[in-house]
Each structure stands twice: as C-alpha cells, then as structure tokens.
C-alpha cells in the first residue's frame, strides 16, 4: 500500500505542475505539457501491463487512445489543494477542463438538447457543466457569423483556401417519403465541399 501511496503522491505533484488546457477552437491540442509523462506512462502500464511488446500495432494504438482518455479523466477529477481544504463547499467540481469532457458535453447537447443529461454526465465527471456548453456554443456561433460576414453571407469552413480548386458533392436527403399522412418526413439536401490539402497549409482554429 505504501508503494501505491507514494505513486499517487508523485502523480498528483506532476498533475499540479502541468499546464492547464484552454479551449482555443480545437479539441486536438493536448500536448505533453498538459498530460504529464508520469501519468500517461502509468495509465499505459495499468491498461496493458509492463510488457509492451506483446500487442500488435493496431492494439497498441488503441491502448494509447485509452491511456489518453484515462489521463484526461484523472486530470479533470484530481482535486486541488484549495478544494481539499475548503470545508464550506458541499459539492465537488471538476478541477480543470479537458477536451474529452468538453467534447462529450457538446456532442450530447447537440444530439439531445437535454440540460438534465449534460448535467448528469457532469456529475459523473464525464462532461463539462451545461452552462459551459452554452458558452462554447455561443463562442462557435459568433465565429461562424463573423466568417459569413467576411465571405458575403456564405459560410466557408476555416480550412478552405481561397483560390484553390474546390470539389463539391450535392444530393437529396429524403426520409419516410411514403407515409400515408405525409408527417414525420424530411426533404432536404446535403452538400460536401473539400479541397486537396497542402502539407504547408496552416491549421486553422475556431476562436
């Protein structure tokens, strides 16, 4: 038990020294300065054991993804010293925001529009709270409207390069057309736009 206690103490020190992640328009920028190496390695060993040469390459990649997921959960749930010493508060909040919890909150709210479901997941440490989801959605909305103003009322994704050839695919999206009363049907159109990527292209972010 002492070995486990010492390991937990070491991991907590590494977590508190790590950089706080901040949403800058992308959910992919989780660097080594955000996820401590000690926490990542211990998560890898916990999932797959100390011998790393037994798994195939595909399984190893899956283990790495699970290790990063486990790290993000641990980082968001690890209490700060201030939270520990605060005897007046009766609730525990996430100590820091991580892209995994933010992505879950945004995805669930987009699919269900349910405040209760988002806050329930937040209570389990799986999502940010509902008000945070609304603030991020408003931030993304403002960026989209700004780009529409810059392009004559048409929204172009931030990674579309002007002057480069554009490929388009447009098709109908129709569901349940044969219902006898015409209700619960959908008649729409879907459009996909894409360009060939250049290795020198800058990676754009929604801010």
ZIJO-V88195 format. One record per pair of residues at least 24 apart in sequence whose ideal C-beta (glycine too) atoms are under 10 Angstrom apart, sorted by the first residue. I is the first residue (numbers start at 1). GAP is how many residues later the second one is. Records with the same first field share a line. If there is no record, write none. Layout:
# ZIJO-V88195
I: GAP + GAP
This chain:
# ZIJO-V88195
7: 31 + 35
8: 34
10: 26 + 28 + 29 + 32
11: 25 + 27 + 28 + 31 + 32 + 63 + 67
12: 27 + 62 + 66 + 67 + 68 + 69
13: 25
14: 24 + 25 + 26 + 28
15: 24 + 56 + 59 + 60 + 63 + 65 + 80 + 81
16: 62 + 64 + 65 + 79
18: 53 + 57 + 60 + 78
19: 77
20: 55 + 75 + 76 + 77 + 78
21: 51 + 54 + 55 + 75 + 76 + 77 + 78 + 81
22: 74 + 75
23: 74 + 75 + 76 + 79 + 105 + 109 + 112 + 113 + 116 + 117 + 182 + 183 + 184
24: 181 + 182 + 183
25: 111 + 114 + 115 + 118 + 133 + 179 + 180 + 181 + 182
26: 73 + 177 + 178 + 179 + 180 + 181
27: 71 + 72 + 73 + 75 + 76 + 79
28: 71 + 75 + 175 + 177
29: 70 + 174 + 176
30: 38 + 41 + 42 + 45 + 68 + 69 + 70
34: 37 + 38 + 41 + 62 + 64 + 65
35: 32 + 33 + 36 + 37 + 39 + 40 + 63
36: 35 + 38 + 39
39: 28 + 31 + 32 + 33 + 35 + 36 + 39
40: 24 + 27 + 28 + 30 + 31
41: 26 + 30
42: 25 + 28 + 29 + 32
43: 24 + 25 + 26 + 27 + 28 + 29 + 30 + 31
44: 24 + 26 + 27
46: 24
68: 30 + 31 + 32
69: 29 + 31
70: 30
71: 27 + 29
72: 24 + 25 + 26 + 27 + 28 + 29 + 30 + 31
73: 25 + 27 + 28 + 51 + 52 + 53
74: 24 + 51
75: 25 + 26
76: 24 + 25 + 26 + 49 + 50 + 51 + 52
77: 24 + 47 + 48
91: 32
92: 31 + 33
93: 29 + 32 + 36
94: 28 + 31 + 33 + 34 + 35 + 38
97: 31 + 32 + 35 + 39
98: 30
100: 26 + 27 + 28
101: 24 + 25 + 26 + 27 + 28 + 31
102: 25 + 26 + 30 + 31 + 34
103: 24 + 25
104: 24 + 29
105: 24 + 25 + 27 + 28 + 29 + 31 + 32
106: 26 + 27 + 30 + 31 + 34
107: 26
108: 25
109: 24 + 25 + 27 + 28
110: 27
136: 70
139: 67 + 68
140: 66 + 67
142: 64 + 65
143: 62 + 63 + 64
144: 62
146: 61
147: 59
156: 37
157: 36 + 37 + 38 + 47 + 49
158: 44 + 45 + 46 + 47 + 48 + 49
159: 35 + 36 + 38 + 42 + 43 + 44 + 45 + 46
160: 33 + 34 + 35 + 44
161: 34 + 35 + 36 + 37 + 40 + 41 + 43
164: 31 + 32 + 33 + 34 + 37
165: 30 + 31
166: 27 + 28 + 29 + 30
167: 25 + 26 + 27 + 28 + 29
168: 24 + 25 + 26
169: 24 + 25
